[in-house]
């Protein structure tokens, strides 16, 4: 199955660890299995300021850094265990379990999507806590 990616002029993406930048409007057809992230999906280490964001960063590295995937995967598992202990709502735990199921089968791209749900859930928890403290 072919994946079609459209990039705007100057837009970056990572393909199997290599950073590519479009020169002019570009359309790519990916015809085999690769690890790819668009620039908007990439998190920089200085943005990993919460537990769920650190989980996203570790998962992203497990996805794009094949040479060190085992080490990143161990970090992901440890971080997920910590988050599961914090999220008390059924929706938070369900998202954690869905995330874990993707990691278990090494589907890191889909795990990143679920991790964005965890980041949103975490932000809501923090907002609620701040509201109760005020």
Phi, psi and omega in degrees: 000133182269136176255128180256125180240127175252130180239139174280164178304126179086350181291141182252157172207159177251129176233114181050042176089346179270135177271123179246145177232132180286139174245105189082171177294129187230140173238127180247143172246117180263120187249006175216181183283122177220162171264117179221145176223136172280159183306322182292345179265351182275132175251132176274148183307325180288349177270351182275073189259357180226166179302317181291325177291323176294324176297317178301313182300314180296321179293319178300316178294322177299326181286314188262345183251076185300325183296330182244022185303319183299316179294318178296321181297320177298319176299316180301313182297316179297315181295322179295320178300319178296317180294321180298330178287339183267318183285115184260343183279152178302322181293322177294317179291323178297317178297320177298317180293320177296316177302312181300323181293324177290319179295322182301329180255016178059032175265074187291329180296313178291328175297322178298320177298317178291326179295328175296326174295318178296322178297316178296319179297316179299317179299320178294320178296315179298319180296319179296317180296317179295322178294323179289329181284336183282000000 
